[in-house]
Amino acid sequence: MFGLNSGNGSGVWGRAVQGGTGVYGENFQTGNGVRGYSAGGDGVMGTSGNADRSAVYAVNIGGGYGLVGRTTSANHPAVWGDNQGTNDGVLGTSAGGAHSGVYGNNTGGGWGVVGRTNSATHAAVWGDQFGGNNGVYGHASNAAASGVYGQNDGTGYGVAGRAGSGTGVLGDSANGIGVVAQSQNATALKVNGKAQFSRSGVAYVVGTSTAPKNWARVTLPITAKSMMTATLQRYGPRRVRTGRRPQCVRGLLHHLPEQGSDHHRRSHRLDGDGEAVMAA
């Protein structure tokens, strides 16, 4: 069938008043079932007045792509989704457990997926996970980049983490450094609130009037390069000293007198098995 219109009408026109097809094309070989070409307009245009249907619908029963868009343009995308209402421009869904609803791949060295918005209240890229995994996951296998990288050219945060009752940001490494804080010209690490370290704490000299005690022993996993600091927490004529035991590594212990004490700050080498004895 061939149709030609030299004016503004249709070359081929079909109508179906029931549930059939207005125009149907079929090819049992390797050619196209229906093909459209336009020198100045759209090659194929579909229009639908049903809110639950598509203007153009493509299905492939042979295992190939349902719909493909291709262009040689340097200024336009191959597939463009434009929603002039209030919903999404493009929606992708997948039933495959190892695949993505939307997948972006760039073989020319550019970005695989880009998100951009001019909103002051919404993110350019949003990850929402309703299962038990991560909202956003980044992976890298090189030594010069990051799995997730954040950059802020203003005065805000490059990367921010927030949790209601859990950990805001976690840094973990099996053999490297868990967290590195670095600044060229300003403060590298700032803590607002309490700071807790796994190798620090409080030792109490506990005794009674009938069983007095004037020392407390703290066991620490020190090495020859370890530096330890002991600070008296209450005012009084007290001192801090170290006891030593044979066959041990060496550490450096700083004695910090509390305010008002007549003790002077001093430091010396600790010979022991990693145990510091504080005496009151």
Backbone hydrogen bonds, N-H to C=O, Kabsch-Sander energy under -0.5 kcal/mol:
donor,donor_aa,acceptor,acceptor_aa,energy
53,R,50,N,-1.2
61,I,59,V,-0.5
82,D,80,W,-0.5
84,Q,82,D,-0.6
99,H,96,G,-1.2
107,T,105,N,-0.5
128,D,126,W,-0.5
130,F,128,D,-0.5
182,Q,180,V,-0.5
192,N,190,K,-0.5
193,G,191,V,-0.8
200,S,197,F,-1.3
206,V,204,Y,-1.0
208,T,211,A,-1.7
216,A,278,M,-1.8
218,V,276,A,-2.0
220,L,218,V,-0.5
220,L,274,G,-2.7
222,I,220,L,-1.8
226,S,223,T,-1.3
228,M,252,L,-3.6
230,A,254,H,-2.0
232,L,256,L,-1.1
238,R,236,G,-2.4
239,R,279,A,-0.6
249,V,272,G,-0.6
251,G,270,L,-1.4
252,L,226,S,-1.6
253,L,251,G,-0.5
253,L,268,H,-1.5
254,H,228,M,-2.6
254,H,252,L,-0.5
255,H,266,R,-2.1
256,L,230,A,-1.8
256,L,254,H,-0.6
261,S,258,E,-2.0
266,R,255,H,-0.7
268,H,253,L,-1.0
270,L,251,G,-2.9
271,D,269,R,-0.6
272,G,249,V,-1.4
272,G,270,L,-0.6
276,A,218,V,-2.0
278,M,216,A,-2.5
278,M,276,A,-0.6
279,A,277,V,-0.5
280,A,214,N,-2.1
